[in-house]
């Protein structure tokens, strides 16, 4: 890896599930970069170490330095996570699944790095959002990812109705997600709220052996409601 006076922040992709092989999901060039880094910013220390053991790291896994970044992290500490950059070291950001920075706290570190003039390098890897979109058959020319919807009603019901209306007015695919253990409730709300002719795509367990991606009208989903509780799922709706 070519070194500069100042280090670089690498946005490191991970697999979308434990049953996805590293070789099939992570490009060789990305794997090489991972092996040369010994300091990472991660959401969960245990799962990050488990992921890193898949690579031939030049530094023993016990000596890898991990900074934890999640909802419990003190935001005043974030800037210090990049201190090694000035010493010429590279730092990697690892999400729990897919690419960091999208519906992910890693974006906060990226913003800090850019404000300090630090180089940020995104690396190629699986993105459940884009994989779901291209497999949905819905509008891939004009789409919007809106992240997580409100957890509670009536806020969530209102949000679903607004997204459906916006999709109709703008001819735009709306993409969103939920914590896996709340997937079933969200699906029930979508089917209850949306018009019968609105298209809904459920992209579940993407890249896993149990992968299931299907697009149908709401009226058809009503008689074929799948069990997606605790299964990672991307939701896409489009009303023409």
N, C-alpha and C positions, 0 to 999 in steps of 0.2 A: 504494500500500500504506500503510495507516495505521501510523504509527510510535509506539512507546511509549518511555519512558525506557530501558527495557531491551529488547534485541532478542529474537527468537524463533528457535527451532530448528524448521525445516520438514523433515518427512520426505517426500522427493521420490521419486515412483515413476518407473521407467524402463520401456522396452519389454522384452518377453521374448525378443527376438532382433533381429538387424540388419535383417531383412526386414519387420519390422512398421513401418508408417508412424506417425510421431509424431502426426499428426492423428487417426488412428483409435484410438490407445491413450491419449493424454494429453489430459485435458479442457482447454479453453481457459483456464479460470480458473487451473489449475495452471501452464500455460505462461506466463501473465502474471506470476505470482509468481516463477517461475524467472528471467525476464528482469531482475528488479529486485534479484537477489542477486549479490554478487560474491565470496562466500567459501563454500566447500563442503568437506565431509568425505566422502572417497570411498575406495573399495577399490583402484581402479586409476586413476592419473592420466591415462594415455593414452586409455582408453575413456571416462572421464568428460568429457574435453575434446571427444572426438568426439561424444558425446551432446549436450553443451551447444551445439555449433555448429549444431544444428537450431533454435535459438531466437534471436530478435532481441534479444540481450543488450544492455543499456544500457552495460555495461562491455566493452571489447575482450577477446576471449578470452585474449590474451596477458597481460592484467592481472588475470585471475581468480585468486584465491588458493585453492589446494587443499591440504588436509591429508590425507595418506594414512593410512588405517586398515585394516590387514590383520593377518595372523598375525605379521608381523615387527615391528609397531609396538610401541614401548616403552609399556607401560600407564601408566607414570608421566607420560607426555607428554599423555595424553588430556585432562586437565582444562584444559590450556593451549589446546587447540583451540577452547575457548569464550570466550577472553579478549575477543574483539570484541563479545560480547553486552552487556557492561557499557557499551560505547560507543554502544549503541543500534542496532548492526548486526544484521541477520538472517543466519543461517547455514543452509545446506541440507545434508542428509545424502542421498547418492546411493548406492544399491546397484548391483551389477553387473547385476541383472535384477529386474524387479518392484518390490515394496515393501520398503524397508529395515526392519531390525529383526526379521525372521523368518528364522531360520537365517542370521543376518547379524551382523557385528560392530557395526553401527550401534546395536544395543540397548545397548551399553556406554556410548555417548555419551548416549543418552536417559536412562539411569539417573543419570549424573552431572548432566545438566541438571535433572532433577526434584529431585535432592537439593539443588541450589542455588536451587530455586524459579524456575527458568527455564521459560517457557511452551514447550511442545512441541506442534506442530500437524501431525497426519498429513494428507496430501493423497491424494485419490482417484486410483487408477491400477490397472493390471492386477496380479493376484496369481495365479500359476500354481497355488497350493495350492487356493484357493477355486474357480477356474475348473475345475480337475480334479474337485473334489468334486461340483460341481453338474452336471457332464456325465457323471459315472460311473454314476448310477442307484443308488448305494449310500446308506446311511443318512446323510442330511444333518441329521438332528435331533440325533444323538449321535455325535460323531467326535473323533478325537485326532490331532494332528500331532506326530510323534515325531522329526522332523528326520532326521539322518543315522544310519544303523545302524553298528555296529562294522565296520571294514574286513576284519578277519581272522576266520577260523574257528578254533576252534569257537564263539567269542563271537557271531558274526553268525548262525549257524544257531540257536543258543539263543535269540537275540533274536527271530528270525522266528517260532519256535515259540511263544514267550511272547505275541507280538502276536496271533497267530492264536487262541490260547486265550482271551486277554482279549477279543478281538472276539466270540467265541462266547458267553462268559459274560455280557458286558455289552451285547450287540447293538450294538457300536460299530465304526464304520469306522476303520481304522488307516491313516494317511497318512504316507508317508516319501519320502525322496529320496536320491540318490547323485551323486557327481561323474560327469558324463556319460561319461568314459572308463572308468568301472567299472560302467556300467549293465548290460551284457550278463552279467557275472558275477553281479550281484545277481539279475537275472531268473532265471538258471539255478538259483541257490540257492533262490529262492522256489518255483519249480516242483518242485524236488527235495524240499523240506521240507514244504510245505503239503499238506493233504488234497485229494483229487480234487474234492470238492464246494465247496471254498473259492472265493469269487469274487475275481478279481484284475482290477483296472482299470489299464491302462497309458495315461497321458495324455502323449503325446510331441509335442514341437515346438508347444506350445500357442500359438495366434494366428499361427503362421507358415503359409506356403502348404503346407508338408508336414505340417501338423497331423494327428495320428491318435490318436483316443481310443476305446478299446474295452474292454468288460467281459465276461469269460467265466469259466467254472469252470476250475480248474487242469487238469482232464483234457482240456479243449479246447485250452488253451494248449500242452500237450505236443506236439500235432501241428501247431501253428501258431506256432512261436516266431519272433517278428520280430527284425530286426536293429536294435537301439536304441543300439548303441555310439556314443558321442560325440554323442548326440542328447538334449537336455534332456528329462527324463522325471520325472513324478510317479507314484509307486506307491501304490495303494490296495488294501487287502484287507478282506474281510468274510466271516466264517464264520457262517452262520445255524444 
